[in-house]
Amino acid sequence: MKKLLLILFSLMFSISASAETLRILAEAGDEATLTRAAAQFEEANPGVTVEASYLGWDDFMATIKLKLSDNNPPDLAHGNQGFTVDGTLIQNGLVIPLDAYADKYGWKKSFADGSLAEFSWSEDGSTWGSGTLYGISPVAEDVIVYYNKSKLDALGLSVPKNFAEFEKALAASKNAGELPIMLGGADGWPIIHVWGLIEGAFVDPEQTRSWIFDAKGNEYATSSRRQAADKLEEMVKAGYFGNDSLGIGYDDANAMFIDGEGVFNLTGTWMTAQLNEGMGDNVGAFAMPRSTGGVAGGGSFALPWHISSKSANPDLAAKFIAHLMSTDFVDDLMEVGRVPAQAPTIDPTSNLQAEVIAASNKLVGSNAKTFYTDWATPGMYDTVTQELQKLLGGAATASEFIDAMAAESKN
């Protein structure tokens, strides 16, 4: 009897000793991904419990720096590339370098040289684009053009092959009484994505990336960027965004697009699953064509995963990231509607996902991803959202927009 009690006590102690909890804070768009990953991770690691919590985009970006500076922060959390979030986290020592884990799990070998530059920083967080790796993501995200197939067909048009054809489609939509572009500009940040696509149609993608990594060292007010801003102002005056885009939120705009309002929707590949569920085969996607040939679009990896500097078990957090980054999980990403950054082994789960992946592959193959404007300086997010809202609302000219952006670039 005494021996049996000792065995039971030993088993209970062993189970208790191996029990671990991994706490994760994520942006809500990754809930489906993490629900699947957490179940797999817990099964593969007996005694481990994954506790994930989620915040919508606006709430997440408004609070993530405070959450990670708390005395009891999550072990693992999303950040956001650029100075506004990641730069601040690194400057304040709130997240740890991942180079040792990247070497252990082979993350760098999965991508071409330079591909992880958006996650690399100097150790003091003052410069980025090279140096120490602080984050990583298994998901690719791009800003592309979604469109209502039946509406485009009714106009007698096909997918535009260049920007002039895209403009022709906008004019034809307006003349037919359709809303050319559905936009939820009330939140501010969706207009950044629209600007990125218009900018990409005129400005060389490499020039834009160079400016984002070193805003002070690269001129913003170039002739091609002024041309892009003039085109955006021209589109506003033509009524291509409707009369009340600044009064519509992002979620509402997507719901309206699903319900049949708007011919085009300029947004990110994170919307693929929702649009496919709501529209089925009536929604298509393509990469924005440039004015001089080829394609361009805002794009990058998805939000980076960071390990808190206060985590009690950073090794467990890194092991979970390794599961997300593994080749075994690539197909799971496909099945929940994401675009994996590594090649999947299964076919796309829908016609839309196939078109989205084709658009993403075009951007990658052309080295045409332009990242996101708001990454450039600590104050750029506020500047670009406010100035774009002014431009869309008729309170500022294209020239005034460019001048304001150029001034912020030097801060």
C-alpha positions in Angstrom: 0.0 0.0 0.0 2.8 2.3 0.9 4.6 1.5 -2.3 1.4 2.3 -4.3 1.0 5.7 -2.6 4.6 6.5 -3.4 4.0 5.7 -7.0 0.8 7.8 -7.1 2.6 10.7 -5.4 5.4 10.4 -7.9 3.1 10.5 -10.8 1.2 13.5 -9.4 4.4 15.3 -8.9 5.6 14.5 -12.4 2.4 15.8 -13.9 2.5 18.9 -11.8 6.1 19.6 -12.5 5.5 19.4 -16.3 2.4 21.6 -16.3 3.1 24.8 -18.0 0.9 27.7 -19.3 1.8 29.7 -22.4 -0.1 33.0 -22.5 -0.6 34.6 -25.9 -2.0 38.0 -26.9 -2.9 38.3 -30.6 -4.7 40.5 -33.0 -8.2 39.0 -33.7 -7.5 38.2 -37.3 -5.3 35.2 -36.1 -7.9 33.6 -33.9 -8.7 30.7 -36.4 -5.0 30.1 -36.9 -4.2 30.0 -33.2 -7.2 27.9 -32.2 -5.9 25.2 -34.5 -2.2 25.7 -33.6 -2.9 25.7 -29.8 -4.8 22.4 -30.0 -2.0 20.7 -31.9 0.7 22.1 -29.6 -1.1 21.0 -26.5 -1.5 17.5 -27.9 2.1 17.3 -28.8 3.3 18.7 -25.5 1.4 17.0 -22.6 1.0 19.3 -19.6 1.1 22.5 -21.6 -1.9 24.8 -21.7 -2.1 27.6 -24.3 -4.2 30.5 -23.2 -4.8 32.9 -26.1 -6.7 36.2 -25.9 -7.6 38.5 -28.8 -8.2 42.2 -29.5 -9.5 43.8 -32.6 -7.1 45.8 -34.7 -7.7 49.3 -33.3 -7.7 48.1 -29.7 -4.7 45.9 -30.2 -2.6 48.7 -31.8 -3.7 51.2 -29.2 -2.7 49.0 -26.2 0.0 46.4 -27.2 2.9 48.6 -26.0 1.1 49.0 -22.6 0.3 45.3 -22.4 3.9 44.3 -22.9 5.2 46.9 -20.4 2.9 45.4 -17.8 4.4 43.6 -14.8 2.7 40.4 -16.0 2.7 40.6 -19.8 1.8 37.7 -22.1 4.7 35.4 -23.0 4.1 35.8 -26.7 2.4 38.6 -28.6 2.0 40.2 -31.9 3.8 43.4 -32.7 3.7 45.5 -35.8 6.6 46.3 -38.1 8.0 49.8 -38.1 8.9 52.4 -35.5 5.5 53.0 -34.1 5.2 49.6 -32.4 8.2 47.3 -32.9 10.7 50.1 -32.6 9.2 51.2 -29.3 9.1 47.7 -28.0 12.8 47.2 -28.8 13.9 50.6 -27.5 12.2 49.8 -24.2 13.6 46.3 -23.9 10.2 44.7 -23.9 10.9 41.9 -26.3 13.9 39.7 -26.8 16.2 38.9 -29.8 15.2 35.7 -31.7 18.5 35.0 -33.5 19.4 32.0 -31.2 16.0 30.5 -31.7 16.1 31.2 -35.4 19.3 29.3 -35.7 18.0 26.4 -33.5 14.8 26.0 -35.5 16.2 27.0 -39.0 13.8 29.9 -39.6 16.3 31.9 -41.6 16.9 29.0 -44.0 13.3 29.0 -45.0 13.5 32.4 -46.7 15.7 34.2 -49.2 18.5 36.4 -48.0 17.1 39.8 -46.9 13.5 38.6 -46.7 13.4 39.0 -42.9 14.7 42.6 -43.0 11.4 44.0 -41.8 11.9 42.1 -38.5 15.6 43.1 -38.1 16.7 46.0 -35.9 19.8 47.5 -34.3 19.8 46.4 -30.6 18.9 49.9 -29.4 15.9 50.1 -31.8 17.1 53.2 -33.6 17.5 51.7 -37.0 15.9 48.8 -38.9 16.2 46.7 -42.0 19.3 44.8 -40.8 20.8 43.6 -37.6 19.2 41.5 -34.9 16.1 39.5 -35.5 13.3 40.4 -33.1 10.2 38.9 -34.7 8.9 36.5 -37.4 5.7 35.4 -39.0 4.6 32.3 -41.0 2.0 34.3 -43.0 2.3 36.6 -46.1 0.0 39.5 -46.3 -0.5 41.7 -49.4 -2.8 44.6 -50.3 -4.4 43.7 -53.6 -7.6 44.4 -55.5 -10.8 42.4 -54.9 -13.6 42.8 -57.3 -17.3 41.8 -57.8 -17.1 39.5 -60.8 -20.8 39.9 -61.8 -20.6 43.7 -61.8 -17.4 43.7 -63.8 -18.9 41.3 -66.3 -22.0 43.5 -66.6 -19.8 46.4 -67.5 -18.3 44.3 -70.3 -14.8 44.5 -68.8 -12.2 42.0 -67.8 -9.4 42.2 -65.1 -7.3 45.2 -65.9 -3.8 44.5 -67.3 -2.4 48.0 -66.6 -3.4 51.0 -64.5 -5.0 52.8 -67.5 -7.4 49.9 -67.8 -8.1 50.0 -64.1 -9.0 53.7 -64.5 -11.2 52.8 -67.4 -13.0 50.3 -65.2 -13.5 52.9 -62.5 -15.0 55.4 -65.0 -17.3 52.8 -66.5 -18.5 51.8 -63.1 -19.3 55.4 -62.2 -21.1 56.0 -65.5 -23.2 52.9 -64.9 -24.3 54.2 -61.5 -22.1 51.8 -59.5 -19.8 52.7 -56.7 -16.3 52.2 -58.2 -14.3 51.6 -55.0 -15.7 50.6 -51.6 -13.7 52.2 -48.9 -14.1 52.5 -45.1 -12.1 55.6 -44.4 -13.5 56.5 -41.0 -10.8 54.3 -39.3 -8.0 56.1 -41.1 -5.6 53.1 -41.6 -7.5 51.5 -44.6 -6.8 54.6 -46.6 -3.1 53.9 -46.1 -3.6 50.7 -48.1 -5.4 52.5 -50.9 -2.6 55.1 -51.1 0.0 52.3 -51.2 -1.6 50.8 -54.2 -1.9 54.1 -56.1 1.6 55.0 -55.0 2.8 51.6 -56.2 1.3 52.2 -59.6 3.7 55.2 -60.2 6.6 54.9 -57.8 9.3 52.2 -58.2 8.8 49.7 -55.3 12.5 49.7 -54.4 12.4 53.4 -54.0 9.4 53.1 -51.6 11.1 50.4 -49.6 14.3 52.4 -49.3 12.4 55.4 -48.0 10.5 53.3 -45.4 13.7 51.8 -44.1 15.5 55.2 -44.1 13.0 58.1 -44.4 15.5 60.8 -43.4 18.0 59.6 -46.0 15.6 59.4 -48.9 13.6 62.1 -50.6 9.8 61.7 -50.3 8.6 64.5 -52.6 9.8 62.9 -55.8 8.1 63.6 -59.2 6.7 60.1 -59.4 5.2 60.3 -55.9 3.6 63.7 -56.7 2.2 62.1 -59.8 0.6 59.4 -57.6 -0.8 61.9 -55.2 -2.3 63.9 -58.1 -3.9 60.7 -59.4 -5.4 60.0 -56.0 -6.8 63.5 -55.8 -8.2 63.1 -59.3 -9.9 59.9 -58.3 -11.5 61.6 -55.3 -12.8 64.4 -57.4 -14.2 61.9 -59.9 -16.3 60.4 -57.1 -14.7 57.0 -57.4 -14.8 56.5 -53.6 -18.4 57.8 -53.2 -19.5 60.7 -51.1 -19.3 59.3 -47.6 -16.3 57.0 -47.5 -14.9 58.9 -44.5 -18.1 58.1 -42.5 -17.9 54.3 -43.1 -15.8 52.0 -40.9 -13.6 49.3 -42.3 -15.7 46.4 -41.1 -18.9 48.0 -42.4 -17.3 48.7 -45.7 -16.4 45.0 -46.2 -19.8 44.0 -45.1 -21.3 46.3 -47.7 -19.0 45.0 -50.4 -20.1 41.5 -49.5 -23.7 42.6 -49.8 -23.1 43.9 -53.3 -22.0 47.5 -53.0 -19.0 48.5 -54.9 -17.2 47.0 -57.9 -13.7 47.1 -56.4 -12.4 46.7 -52.8 -8.7 47.6 -52.2 -7.7 45.7 -49.1 -5.5 43.0 -47.7 -5.3 39.3 -48.2 -6.4 38.9 -44.5 -9.9 39.4 -45.8 -9.8 36.4 -48.1 -11.7 34.0 -45.9 -14.4 36.4 -45.0 -15.0 37.6 -48.6 -15.0 34.0 -49.8 -17.5 33.0 -47.2 -19.8 35.9 -48.0 -19.5 36.1 -51.8 -18.3 32.7 -53.0 -17.3 32.5 -56.6 -18.6 36.1 -57.2 -15.5 37.6 -55.8 -12.1 37.7 -57.6 -8.7 39.2 -56.9 -5.7 40.6 -58.7 -2.5 42.5 -58.0 -2.7 46.2 -58.8 -1.1 46.8 -62.3 1.5 49.6 -62.5 1.3 52.4 -65.0 4.5 51.3 -66.7 3.9 47.6 -66.6 4.2 44.9 -64.0 2.4 45.0 -60.6 3.0 46.6 -57.2 1.2 46.6 -53.8 1.6 47.1 -50.1 2.7 43.9 -48.6 5.0 42.1 -46.2 4.9 39.3 -43.8 1.9 39.4 -41.4 2.2 40.8 -37.9 5.4 39.6 -36.2 5.5 37.3 -33.2 7.5 38.6 -30.2 8.6 37.0 -27.0 8.3 39.2 -23.9 11.5 40.0 -22.1 9.5 39.2 -18.9 8.3 35.8 -20.0 9.0 33.1 -17.4 9.4 30.5 -20.2 10.8 32.1 -23.4 11.9 28.6 -24.6 8.3 27.4 -24.6 7.2 30.6 -26.5 9.9 30.0 -29.1 8.8 26.3 -29.4 5.2 27.5 -30.2 6.5 29.9 -32.8 8.5 27.0 -34.3 5.3 25.1 -34.6 3.7 28.0 -36.4 6.7 28.3 -38.7 7.0 24.6 -39.4 6.4 23.0 -42.8 3.8 20.8 -41.0 1.6 23.8 -40.3 1.8 25.4 -43.8 -1.3 23.5 -45.0 -3.2 24.4 -41.9 -2.7 28.1 -42.7 -4.2 27.4 -46.1 -7.2 25.7 -44.6 -8.0 28.6 -42.4 -7.8 31.0 -45.3 -4.4 32.5 -44.8 -1.6 32.9 -47.4 1.4 31.0 -46.0 4.9 32.5 -46.5 6.2 29.1 -47.4 4.9 26.9 -50.2 1.9 24.6 -49.2 1.5 21.0 -50.4 -2.3 21.2 -50.9 -4.3 22.9 -53.5 -6.1 26.2 -52.7 -9.4 25.7 -50.9 -11.4 28.0 -53.1 -11.2 29.9 -56.4 -10.6 33.1 -54.6 -7.7 31.7 -52.6 -6.2 30.5 -55.8 -6.4 34.0 -57.3 -5.1 35.6 -54.1 -2.1 33.3 -54.1 -1.5 34.1 -57.8 -1.6 37.8 -57.0 0.8 37.3 -54.1 3.2 35.2 -56.2 3.2 38.0 -58.9 4.2 40.5 -56.2 7.0 38.3 -54.8 8.2 37.3 -58.3 8.5 41.0 -59.3 10.0 42.0 -56.0 7.2 44.5 -55.9 6.0 44.6 -52.3 6.1 48.1 -51.0 5.5 47.5 -47.3 3.3 50.1 -45.5 3.8 53.9 -45.4 3.1 54.2 -41.7 6.2 52.1 -40.8 8.6 54.9 -41.8 8.8 57.1 -38.7 7.4 57.0 -35.1 4.8 59.7 -36.0 4.1 58.6 -39.6 0.9 56.7 -38.7 -0.8 59.8 -37.4 0.5 61.9 -40.2 -0.5 59.7 -43.1 -3.9 58.9 -41.8 -4.8 62.5 -41.0 -3.4 63.8 -44.2 -5.1 61.2 -46.4 -8.4 61.8 -44.7 -8.0 65.5 -45.5 -7.2 64.7 -49.1 -10.2 62.4 -49.4 -12.5 64.9 -47.7 -11.4 67.8 -50.0 -9.7 69.6 -47.2 -6.2 69.3 -48.7 -4.6 69.1 -52.1 -2.3 66.5 -53.4 0.6 68.9 -53.1 -0.2 69.7 -49.5 -0.4 66.0 -48.7 3.0 65.4 -50.2 4.5 68.4 -48.3 3.1 67.2 -45.0 4.5 63.7 -45.6 7.9 65.0 -46.6 8.1 67.1 -43.4 7.2 64.0 -41.2 9.9 62.0 -43.1 12.6 64.2 -41.5 11.4 63.6 -37.9 
